[in-house]
Amino acid sequence: MEHSFQILNDIYKPIYEYLQSLLKALKKSDYDYEWRFYNNHSIKKDNQWHLEYYPIPVITVKDICDIGIDISHIFIEGKMKKEKAIGFDWKLISDYKFQVYGVEDYLNDFYNSSLKIDDITERIIQSNESEIGIEFDFRYLEEMSIILELIKKLESMGTYIL
């Protein structure tokens, strides 16, 4: 038991400290947010979906996005209405590692690193989705300023979370 306790503390302590710093930065930037620990998040690894049984902190920045602080990376998720996504210039966020997918069918990829960015709009037009999901991936405990910069960008893009 003691061994498991130490392993979990070694994993979660840096995550929790990062979470506290990020919450402080969001508050300083006047964002409205709430956070909780969530388990059963699915991640795609080697083209396979895997279920994470363990809980991770997820911050919901009101009306903009969710920020998940996972044990190996950080992800930021938001949604756009289909019409807005069709008119969006995806190259404006091409500096980031991101994916675009269906909200009803999250296995329906409109864009990932194996697809061409120029084809996103056509794939969205062809879909039956009314909302489009966007997920950004960052390295573990990414520089806070980069996370805050993306939140501002998402706010200007009109992403949302329900």
DRENKE-346932 format. One line per 3 residues: for each residue x, y, z of N, C-alpha, C, CB. Coordinates in pm, 1 decimal, always signed. Glycine has a CB too. Layout:
<recs>
X:Y:Z:X:Y:Z:X:Y:Z:X:Y:Z ~ ...
</recs>
This chain:
<recs>
+81.9:-119.7:+0.0:+0.0:+0.0:+0.0:+86.5:+126.4:+0.0:-93.3:-0.3:+120.6 ~ +186.4:+127.2:+85.0:+274.0:+245.0:+94.9:+341.3:+275.2:-38.7:+380.8:+223.5:+203.5 ~ +382.1:+169.6:-109.2:+447.2:+185.2:-239.2:+352.5:+250.7:-340.5:+495.1:+48.5:-291.8
+228.4:+202.7:-346.1:+127.8:+259.1:-437.5:+100.1:+404.9:-403.6:-3.3:+177.6:-431.4 ~ +90.6:+434.7:-275.3:+67.5:+571.7:-230.2:+176.9:+664.8:-283.0:+61.9:+577.6:-76.1 ~ +300.8:+623.0:-268.6:+413.1:+706.6:-312.0:+414.7:+723.6:-464.1:+546.0:+645.8:-264.7
+386.0:+616.8:-536.6:+381.3:+624.8:-683.7:+274.8:+724.4:-727.5:+352.9:+485.4:-745.8 ~ +154.8:+711.7:-670.2:+45.5:+803.5:-707.6:+78.2:+947.7:-668.9:-86.3:+760.0:-640.5 ~ +134.6:+967.9:-551.9:+172.8:+1103.7:-512.2:+279.3:+1161.5:-605.2:+224.0:+1104.2:-367.8
+374.5:+1079.5:-644.8:+478.6:+1125.7:-737.3:+420.2:+1165.9:-872.7:+584.2:+1016.6:-756.7 ~ +314.1:+1097.9:-915.5:+248.9:+1129.8:-1042.0:+161.3:+1254.5:-1028.4:+164.8:+1010.7:-1090.2 ~ +80.8:+1259.0:-922.1:-21.5:+1363.4:-910.1:+27.5:+1496.2:-852.4:-131.8:+1313.1:-825.5
+133.7:+1495.5:-772.6:+179.9:+1621.0:-711.2:+216.3:+1727.0:-815.9:+301.0:+1593.8:-621.6 ~ +299.0:+1696.4:-916.1:+330.5:+1800.6:-1015.7:+207.3:+1844.7:-1095.7:+438.0:+1749.8:-1111.8 ~ +115.5:+1751.1:-1119.4:-7.8:+1784.9:-1191.2:-90.7:+1882.4:-1107.8:-90.4:+1656.7:-1223.4
-104.8:+1853.9:-979.7:-184.3:+1938.6:-891.5:-119.4:+2077.2:-875.5:-201.3:+1870.9:-753.9 ~ +12.6:+2080.5:-863.2:+82.6:+2209.8:-851.8:+65.2:+2291.9:-979.9:+233.7:+2187.6:-822.8 ~ +73.2:+2226.4:-1094.9:+51.4:+2294.6:-1222.2:-92.6:+2346.1:-1229.5:+81.6:+2199.5:-1341.4
-188.0:+2262.2:-1189.7:-328.6:+2300.6:-1187.3:-347.8:+2427.7:-1104.7:-414.9:+2186.4:-1130.7 ~ -290.5:+2432.0:-986.0:-305.8:+2549.8:-900.0:-248.1:+2675.3:-965.1:-238.1:+2525.8:-765.1 ~ -134.7:+2661.8:-1030.3:-73.9:+2776.2:-1100.6:-160.7:+2821.6:-1217.1:+66.6:+2739.9:-1151.4
-216.1:+2725.3:-1290.8:-301.5:+2759.4:-1404.4:-430.3:+2826.4:-1357.4:-334.0:+2633.8:-1486.6 ~ -488.7:+2777.9:-1249.1:-610.3:+2840.8:-1194.5:-581.6:+2985.7:-1152.8:-664.1:+2759.5:-1072.7 ~ -467.2:+3007.1:-1092.3:-427.6:+3142.8:-1051.4:-412.5:+3233.3:-1174.4:-294.4:+3139.0:-970.7
-352.2:+3181.8:-1279.8:-332.8:+3259.1:-1403.4:-466.8:+3289.6:-1470.8:-241.0:+3182.3:-1501.0 ~ -558.8:+3192.9:-1470.4:-691.5:+3215.6:-1528.4:-767.8:+3321.7:-1450.3:-771.9:+3085.0:-1531.5 ~ -756.9:+3314.8:-1318.2:-823.8:+3414.2:-1233.8:-766.8:+3553.4:-1259.4:-809.4:+3377.3:-1084.6
-635.4:+3562.5:-1267.9:-568.6:+3690.5:-1294.5:-610.8:+3747.3:-1430.6:-415.0:+3673.0:-1289.7 ~ -639.3:+3659.2:-1526.6:-682.6:+3701.0:-1660.7:-835.2:+3719.6:-1668.7:-637.1:+3597.5:-1765.0 ~ -902.2:+3712.8:-1554.0:-1047.6:+3734.8:-1544.2:-1133.1:+3632.0:-1617.6:-1080.4:+3870.0:-1597.0
-1085.2:+3509.7:-1628.0:-1167.4:+3403.4:-1686.4:-1252.3:+3340.7:-1577.7:-1079.5:+3296.1:-1755.8 ~ -1374.8:+3306.9:-1613.2:-1464.5:+3235.2:-1524.5:-1442.1:+3086.4:-1550.0:-1615.1:+3276.7:-1547.5 ~ -1419.1:+3008.7:-1447.0:-1386.3:+2867.4:-1465.7:-1433.8:+2785.6:-1347.5:-1235.7:+2848.9:-1485.5
-1438.0:+2655.8:-1368.4:-1455.6:+2559.8:-1260.7:-1371.5:+2438.7:-1296.7:-1607.3:+2521.7:-1239.5 ~ -1341.5:+2356.1:-1198.9:-1262.5:+2237.1:-1229.1:-1305.5:+2120.6:-1140.4:-1112.4:+2265.7:-1210.7 ~ -1276.9:+2002.1:-1191.7:-1305.9:+1877.0:-1120.6:-1208.5:+1769.8:-1169.6:-1455.3:+1831.9:-1143.0
-1203.3:+1661.5:-1094.1:-1130.8:+1543.9:-1140.8:-1228.5:+1456.1:-1218.0:-1065.8:+1465.3:-1021.5 ~ -1187.1:+1408.7:-1336.2:-1269.5:+1319.9:-1417.5:-1188.6:+1196.5:-1456.7:-1321.8:+1393.3:-1543.6 ~ -1254.6:+1082.8:-1457.0:-1191.3:+961.4:-1509.3:-1265.3:+919.5:-1636.3:-1192.3:+845.8:-1402.5
-1226.3:+807.3:-1690.4:-1286.5:+750.2:-1811.9:-1270.8:+839.2:-1934.7:-1433.1:+723.9:-1788.6 ~ -1159.1:+908.6:-1943.2:-1128.1:+986.7:-2062.8:-1065.9:+892.0:-2164.7:-1031.7:+1107.2:-2030.3 ~ -1102.4:+906.2:-2290.8:-1045.6:+820.7:-2395.5:-934.2:+894.1:-2469.1:-1155.0:+776.2:-2495.0
-825.9:+824.6:-2493.2:-716.3:+881.2:-2571.0:-684.4:+787.0:-2686.7:-590.5:+904.8:-2481.9 ~ -636.5:+846.7:-2793.9:-598.5:+768.1:-2910.7:-447.0:+753.9:-2910.3:-648.9:+834.3:-3043.5 ~ -401.7:+630.9:-2911.9:-258.6:+602.9:-2909.8:-233.8:+492.0:-3009.3:-208.3:+563.6:-2766.3
-144.0:+515.1:-3103.7:-113.7:+416.5:-3208.1:-240.4:+372.6:-3282.9:-44.2:+294.0:-3146.3 ~ -322.6:+471.2:-3315.5:-448.6:+450.7:-3388.4:-549.1:+360.7:-3315.2:-418.8:+391.3:-3523.3 ~ -532.0:+343.9:-3185.9:-624.9:+266.3:-3102.8:-678.3:+357.5:-2992.4:-554.7:+139.0:-3041.9
-804.9:+340.0:-2957.8:-863.1:+414.7:-2846.7:-839.4:+338.4:-2717.2:-1014.9:+439.0:-2869.1 ~ -794.8:+413.1:-2613.8:-768.1:+355.2:-2482.8:-844.2:+433.7:-2376.9:-616.0:+354.5:-2452.2 ~ -899.0:+364.3:-2279.5:-973.5:+427.2:-2171.7:-880.4:+449.9:-2052.9:-1095.4:+340.7:-2130.7
-879.2:+573.5:-2004.0:-802.0:+606.6:-1884.7:-896.0:+591.9:-1764.4:-740.8:+752.7:-1893.5 ~ -873.0:+492.9:-1683.5:-958.3:+468.6:-1567.4:-930.0:+566.8:-1454.2:-939.7:+326.2:-1517.9 ~ -811.3:+623.5:-1452.9:-770.2:+712.5:-1344.3:-822.7:+855.2:-1366.8:-616.4:+713.7:-1331.7
-844.3:+929.1:-1258.5:-895.9:+1066.2:-1272.4:-785.2:+1166.5:-1305.8:-966.5:+1108.9:-1143.6 ~ -823.5:+1265.6:-1385.7:-733.3:+1376.4:-1415.9:-810.8:+1506.5:-1393.5:-677.6:+1367.0:-1563.6 ~ -741.1:+1615.2:-1358.4:-811.7:+1742.7:-1343.5:-848.4:+1800.3:-1480.4:-725.3:+1843.3:-1264.6
-972.0:+1849.0:-1490.1:-1019.4:+1915.9:-1610.7:-1078.1:+2050.0:-1568.2:-1125.3:+1828.4:-1688.0 ~ -1027.6:+2155.5:-1629.3:-1076.7:+2290.9:-1603.7:-1169.5:+2328.3:-1718.0:-958.6:+2394.0:-1589.9 ~ -1289.4:+2373.4:-1684.9:-1380.7:+2426.7:-1785.6:-1372.2:+2578.3:-1778.3:-1528.5:+2376.1:-1763.5
-1319.4:+2639.0:-1884.7:-1316.6:+2784.1:-1894.4:-1449.7:+2822.7:-1956.9:-1192.3:+2837.1:-1979.4 ~ -1533.9:+2889.2:-1878.2:-1673.6:+2913.4:-1916.4:-1685.4:+2971.0:-2056.4:-1739.8:+3007.3:-1817.1 ~ -1770.8:+2906.4:-2136.2:-1804.4:+2950.0:-2272.0:-1689.7:+2941.6:-2372.2:-1853.4:+3089.8:-2267.4
-1576.7:+2876.6:-2335.3:-1462.4:+2872.6:-2428.0:-1410.0:+2731.5:-2452.6:-1350.3:+2958.6:-2374.5 ~ -1363.4:+2662.9:-2347.3:-1293.6:+2535.7:-2368.3:-1280.1:+2456.6:-2239.1:-1156.0:+2560.5:-2428.0 ~ -1237.7:+2332.0:-2253.3:-1195.4:+2246.8:-2141.9:-1044.9:+2227.8:-2152.9:-1270.5:+2108.2:-2142.8
-978.5:+2225.3:-2039.1:-834.2:+2199.7:-2032.7:-814.5:+2076.3:-1946.1:-754.7:+2324.0:-1975.1 ~ -759.2:+1970.9:-2004.2:-730.7:+1848.9:-1929.7:-582.1:+1837.8:-1902.7:-780.5:+1725.6:-2005.9 ~ -548.9:+1812.7:-1778.2:-408.2:+1796.1:-1740.2:-387.5:+1647.2:-1714.3:-369.8:+1883.8:-1612.6
-338.5:+1579.6:-1815.5:-321.5:+1434.6:-1810.5:-182.7:+1401.2:-1756.5:-342.3:+1371.6:-1950.8 ~ -157.6:+1274.0:-1732.3:-29.5:+1234.4:-1673.3:+86.6:+1240.2:-1772.2:-40.4:+1094.8:-1617.5 ~ +57.6:+1256.8:-1901.8:+166.9:+1263.9:-1999.2:+155.5:+1382.6:-2094.2:+171.6:+1136.8:-2079.3
+44.8:+1455.8:-2089.0:+26.7:+1570.3:-2178.4:-89.6:+1657.0:-2129.7:+1.5:+1522.7:-2324.0 ~ -108.3:+1769.2:-2196.9:-221.8:+1857.3:-2170.7:-302.7:+1864.9:-2298.1:-175.9:+1999.8:-2123.5 ~ -434.5:+1863.8:-2284.0:-519.5:+1880.9:-2401.4:-619.8:+1992.4:-2374.2:-592.5:+1748.1:-2437.7
-655.3:+2061.9:-2479.1:-756.2:+2167.2:-2471.8:-859.1:+2136.8:-2579.1:-693.4:+2311.0:-2490.7 ~ -986.9:+2133.7:-2538.2:-1096.0:+2098.7:-2629.7:-1200.5:+2209.5:-2633.6:-1161.3:+1965.7:-2587.8 ~ -1251.9:+2232.3:-2753.0:-1361.8:+2325.6:-2771.1:-1446.8:+2279.3:-2888.0:-1309.8:+2469.5:-2794.0
-1560.9:+2344.7:-2905.0:-1651.2:+2311.5:-3016.0:-1680.4:+2437.1:-3096.1:-1783.5:+2248.0:-2963.9 ~ -1722.4:+2414.8:-3220.8:-1769.7:+2521.9:-3308.6:-1894.6:+2471.7:-3379.3:-1659.2:+2565.5:-3412.1 ~ -1983.4:+2562.0:-3409.3:-2097.2:+2526.3:-3494.8:-2042.0:+2493.0:-3633.0:-2203.9:+2643.2:-3502.2
-2107.1:+2401.5:-3702.0:-2062.3:+2356.8:-3833.6:-2044.5:+2474.6:-3928.7:-2161.7:+2256.5:-3892.4 ~ -2142.1:+2565.8:-3931.9:-2136.0:+2679.9:-4024.9:-2011.9:+2765.2:-3999.3:-2262.8:+2766.7:-4012.2 ~ -1981.9:+2787.9:-3872.6:-1864.6:+2867.8:-3836.8:-1736.0:+2794.0:-3875.2:-1865.0:+2900.1:-3685.4
-1733.2:+2662.9:-3852.6:-1616.0:+2581.8:-3885.2:-1589.5:+2580.4:-4035.5:-1634.5:+2438.9:-3834.0 ~ -1697.0:+2581.4:-4114.9:-1681.7:+2581.3:-4261.4:-1615.1:+2710.1:-4308.3:-1819.0:+2564.3:-4330.9 ~ -1646.6:+2821.0:-4242.7:-1589.3:+2949.4:-4282.9:-1457.1:+2983.0:-4215.6:-1686.4:+3057.6:-4254.3
-1409.0:+2896.5:-4126.0:-1287.2:+2926.0:-4050.6:-1161.8:+2895.9:-4132.1:-1285.0:+2846.0:-3920.9 ~ -1061.7:+2982.0:-4121.7:-932.1:+2959.5:-4186.1:-844.4:+2877.4:-4092.2:-862.8:+3094.9:-4223.0 ~ -839.2:+2748.4:-4115.4:-769.7:+2655.3:-4026.7:-619.7:+2680.7:-4020.2:-794.7:+2513.9:-4071.5
-566.0:+2749.3:-4119.1:-422.5:+2778.1:-4116.9:-386.2:+2877.4:-4005.7:-377.9:+2833.3:-4252.8 ~ -486.5:+2948.0:-3951.7:-462.2:+3042.3:-3842.1:-415.8:+2971.3:-3714.4:-589.0:+3122.7:-3813.5 ~ -442.8:+2842.1:-3705.0:-399.2:+2767.3:-3585.8:-299.2:+2657.1:-3621.8:-520.8:+2705.6:-3514.3
-241.7:+2666.0:-3740.2:-152.2:+2559.7:-3787.2:-20.7:+2550.5:-3709.9:-122.1:+2580.8:-3932.4 ~ +8.9:+2649.8:-3626.2:+128.8:+2642.1:-3542.6:+111.3:+2544.5:-3427.2:+164.1:+2779.7:-3488.5 ~ -12.8:+2505.8:-3401.5:-42.8:+2415.3:-3291.6:-62.4:+2273.2:-3342.5:-167.0:+2462.2:-3216.2
-41.0:+2176.8:-3253.5:-74.5:+2037.4:-3284.7:-222.3:+2021.9:-3246.9:+19.8:+1932.3:-3205.9 ~ -306.7:+1995.5:-3347.3:-449.3:+1987.3:-3320.0:-517.8:+1883.4:-3406.9:-514.0:+2121.9:-3340.5 ~ -641.9:+1850.4:-3367.6:-727.1:+1758.2:-3441.4:-865.2:+1820.8:-3452.4:-733.6:+1618.0:-3372.2
-935.7:+1790.0:-3560.2:-1072.7:+1835.2:-3579.4:-1156.2:+1710.3:-3603.8:-1085.0:+1938.5:-3698.9 ~ -1270.2:+1699.4:-3535.4:-1349.1:+1575.9:-3541.0:-1496.3:+1605.9:-3518.2:-1298.9:+1474.3:-3436.8 ~ -1579.9:+1506.4:-3540.6:-1722.8:+1520.4:-3517.3:-1755.2:+1516.1:-3369.0:-1799.1:+1411.7:-3590.5
-1858.6:+1587.0:-3329.4:-1900.6:+1584.3:-3189.2:-1991.9:+1464.7:-3163.8:-1972.3:+1715.7:-3151.1 ~ -2084.4:+1438.2:-3254.7:-2171.8:+1321.0:-3239.1:-2093.9:+1192.6:-3263.7:-2292.0:+1329.4:-3335.5 ~ -2010.5:+1192.6:-3365.4:-1925.2:+1077.7:-3395.7:-1779.9:+1122.2:-3380.4:-1952.8:+1021.7:-3540.6
-1729.4:+1111.4:-3257.0:-1593.8:+1162.1:-3230.2:-1484.6:+1078.9:-3297.9:-1568.8:+1165.4:-3080.3 ~ -1520.6:+966.2:-3357.2:-1424.0:+887.8:-3434.0:-1411.6:+939.1:-3578.1:-1464.5:+739.9:-3434.3 ~ -1499.0:+1033.7:-3615.3:-1498.3:+1091.9:-3749.5:-1397.9:+1207.2:-3752.8:-1641.3:+1141.1:-3790.5
-1277.8:+1179.3:-3801.4:-1171.7:+1280.7:-3806.1:-1182.1:+1365.9:-3931.7:-1034.0:+1214.3:-3799.7 ~ -1192.1:+1497.7:-3911.7:-1186.8:+1592.1:-4023.0:-1043.1:+1636.6:-4045.5:-1278.1:+1714.1:-3996.4 ~ -964.9:+1630.3:-3937.5:-822.6:+1662.1:-3950.0:-746.6:+1600.2:-3833.1:-799.9:+1816.1:-3954.9
-632.3:+1542.4:-3867.2:-531.2:+1500.9:-3770.4:-397.9:+1506.5:-3844.4:-560.6:+1355.6:-3710.8 ~ -291.0:+1470.7:-3779.8:-158.3:+1486.4:-3840.3:-138.5:+1402.8:-3967.1:-52.6:+1449.4:-3739.6 ~ -225.0:+1304.8:-3990.8:-210.1:+1222.9:-4112.3:-295.0:+1274.5:-4229.4:-248.3:+1078.1:-4081.9
-373.9:+1379.9:-4205.8:-461.1:+1436.1:-4309.7:-413.0:+1575.3:-4349.9:-607.8:+1442.2:-4260.5 ~ -454.6:+1619.1:-4469.1:-413.3:+1751.8:-4518.6:-504.1:+1860.2:-4460.3:-417.2:+1756.5:-4674.6 ~ -441.1:+1965.3:-4411.1:-515.0:+2076.5:-4351.3:-608.6:+2142.6:-4453.3:-417.2:+2180.5:-4294.3
-571.0:+2141.4:-4579.9:-652.8:+2203.6:-4684.4:-785.3:+2131.7:-4707.3:-575.5:+2208.0:-4813.6 ~ -798.7:+2008.3:-4658.5:-920.0:+1929.0:-4682.5:-1021.0:+1933.5:-4567.5:-881.8:+1786.0:-4708.6 ~ -988.9:+2006.5:-4459.4:-1077.8:+2009.6:-4342.4:-1217.7:+2056.8:-4381.0:-1019.7:+2101.3:-4233.2
-1225.5:+2171.3:-4447.0:-1355.2:+2231.6:-4478.8:-1441.8:+2137.5:-4561.2:-1335.7:+2363.1:-4553.8 ~ -1383.9:+2073.4:-4661.6:-1460.9:+1982.5:-4746.2:-1513.8:+1863.6:-4665.3:-1374.6:+1932.7:-4863.4 ~ -1431.6:+1810.6:-4575.4:-1475.7:+1698.1:-4492.8:-1591.5:+1740.2:-4401.7:-1358.1:+1643.9:-4408.3
-1583.2:+1860.8:-4348.0:-1689.5:+1911.3:-4260.2:-1818.9:+1930.6:-4339.8:-1646.6:+2045.2:-4193.4 ~ -1807.2:+1988.3:-4458.2:-1924.9:+2009.6:-4543.7:-1994.3:+1876.8:-4571.9:-1884.6:+2078.2:-4676.7 ~ -1917.3:+1771.6:-4599.6:-1972.1:+1639.4:-4634.0:-2035.3:+1566.8:-4514.3:-1862.1:+1552.8:-4692.8
-2007.2:+1614.0:-4393.7:-2054.1:+1542.4:-4274.1:-2196.6:+1581.4:-4235.8:-1960.4:+1569.5:-4156.6 ~ -2255.4:+1499.7:-4149.6:-2387.5:+1527.6:-4094.1:-2378.9:+1594.7:-3956.7:-2467.8:+1398.7:-4083.8 ~ -2259.5:+1629.2:-3916.8:-2239.7:+1690.6:-3784.8:-2294.7:+1833.5:-3782.7:-2089.6:+1690.8:-3747.1
-2351.1:+1873.4:-3668.2:-2393.9:+2012.9:-3652.0:-2291.9:+2091.3:-3569.9:-2532.6:+2019.6:-3584.7 ~ -2208.5:+2016.3:-3496.4:-2101.2:+2077.1:-3418.5:-1970.4:+2005.3:-3449.9:-2132.5:+2071.4:-3266.0 ~ -1863.5:+2082.5:-3444.0:-1730.6:+2030.5:-3475.9:-1643.0:+2043.9:-3351.4:-1667.2:+2106.4:-3598.3
-1573.1:+1936.1:-3317.1:-1481.7:+1938.7:-3203.7:-1340.0:+1968.3:-3248.4:-1486.2:+1806.6:-3128.9 ~ -1269.0:+2042.2:-3164.7:-1128.1:+2073.4:-3190.3:-1051.3:+2040.0:-3062.8:-1107.8:+2225.4:-3232.3 ~ -944.8:+1964.5:-3077.7:-859.9:+1933.1:-2962.8:-716.6:+1971.5:-2994.3:-869.2:+1783.0:-2925.7
-655.2:+2040.0:-2900.5:-514.8:+2079.5:-2911.0:-435.5:+1996.7:-2811.4:-495.7:+2233.2:-2884.8 ~ -319.1:+1950.1:-2854.0:-233.0:+1869.8:-2767.9:-105.0:+1945.5:-2736.5:-200.5:+1734.8:-2834.0 ~ -68.3:+1941.3:-2608.9:+53.7:+2006.7:-2562.0:+134.9:+1908.4:-2479.7:+20.9:+2133.3:-2479.0
+259.4:+1941.0:-2463.7:+345.6:+1854.1:-2384.3:+306.3:+1862.4:-2236.8:+494.3:+1892.6:-2403.3 ~ +352.3:+1769.1:-2161.1:+326.5:+1761.2:-2017.2:+370.8:+1889.9:-1949.0:+398.9:+1639.5:-1955.1 ~ +282.1:+1949.8:-1872.2:+307.4:+2072.0:-1796.7:+363.0:+2183.7:-1885.8:+404.4:+2043.4:-1682.4
+297.8:+2204.6:-1997.2:+336.1:+2306.6:-2097.0:+348.9:+2445.1:-2033.5:+232.8:+2311.4:-2211.2 ~ +432.8:+2527.2:-2092.8:+450.7:+2666.2:-2050.4:+313.8:+2734.3:-2039.8:+543.1:+2743.3:-2150.3 ~ +286.3:+2793.6:-1926.3:+155.5:+2855.0:-1897.7:+116.4:+2961.5:-2000.2:+156.8:+2916.9:-1758.7
+211.6:+3040.6:-2045.4:+181.0:+3149.0:-2139.7:+127.8:+3093.9:-2272.5:+306.5:+3234.9:-2164.8 ~ +173.5:+2977.6:-2312.8:+127.0:+2915.3:-2436.9:-19.1:+2871.1:-2422.0:+216.9:+2794.1:-2474.4 ~ -52.8:+2817.0:-2305.1:-191.4:+2775.2:-2277.9:-283.0:+2898.4:-2277.6:-200.9:+2699.1:-2140.8
-242.1:+3004.1:-2209.0:-323.4:+3125.8:-2201.3:-339.7:+3191.4:-2338.6:-260.4:+3225.3:-2103.3 ~ -235.5:+3186.9:-2419.1:-241.4:+3241.9:-2555.2:-345.9:+3167.3:-2638.4:-102.5:+3233.6:-2623.6 ~ -348.9:+3035.4:-2626.9:-446.8:+2957.3:-2702.5:-589.5:+2986.0:-2653.4:-415.7:+2806.5:-2690.7
-608.1:+3000.6:-2524.1:-741.8:+3031.7:-2471.8:-792.4:+3162.4:-2532.2:-739.7:+3041.2:-2316.8 ~ -706.8:+3263.6:-2539.5:-745.8:+3391.6:-2602.2:-783.3:+3370.4:-2749.0:-630.5:+3495.5:-2591.2 ~ -705.3:+3288.5:-2817.2:-732.0:+3259.5:-2958.2:-865.8:+3188.1:-2974.2:-618.9:+3174.1:-3018.2
-892.0:+3090.0:-2887.6:-1018.8:+3017.0:-2893.5:-1136.1:+3109.3:-2865.0:-1018.4:+2900.4:-2794.2 ~ -1117.0:+3201.1:-2772.7:-1222.0:+3298.1:-2741.6:-1255.4:+3381.2:-2865.9:-1178.2:+3390.5:-2624.7 ~ -1153.0:+3424.1:-2938.3:-1175.7:+3503.5:-3059.1:-1233.9:+3418.6:-3173.8:-1044.3:+3568.8:-3103.8
-1206.6:+3287.7:-3171.8:-1261.2:+3197.1:-3272.9:-1408.0:+3165.0:-3245.5:-1179.6:+3067.9:-3277.8 ~ -1451.8:+3187.7:-3123.5:-1590.1:+3158.3:-3087.2:-1615.2:+3014.5:-3049.9:-1679.1:+3194.6:-3198.3 ~ -1512.2:+2945.7:-2996.4:-1536.0:+2808.9:-2951.8:-1616.1:+2812.0:-2822.3:-1402.1:+2732.3:-2932.2
-1674.1:+2697.9:-2787.9:-1753.8:+2689.7:-2667.3:-1751.5:+2546.8:-2614.5:-1898.3:+2736.2:-2693.8 ~ -1799.1:+2531.2:-2492.2:-1813.6:+2401.8:-2426.8:-1951.4:+2402.9:-2362.2:-1698.1:+2374.7:-2320.7 ~ -2022.1:+2292.6:-2369.9:-2152.8:+2284.1:-2302.2:-2149.7:+2174.7:-2198.8:-2266.7:+2258.4:-2403.2
</recs>
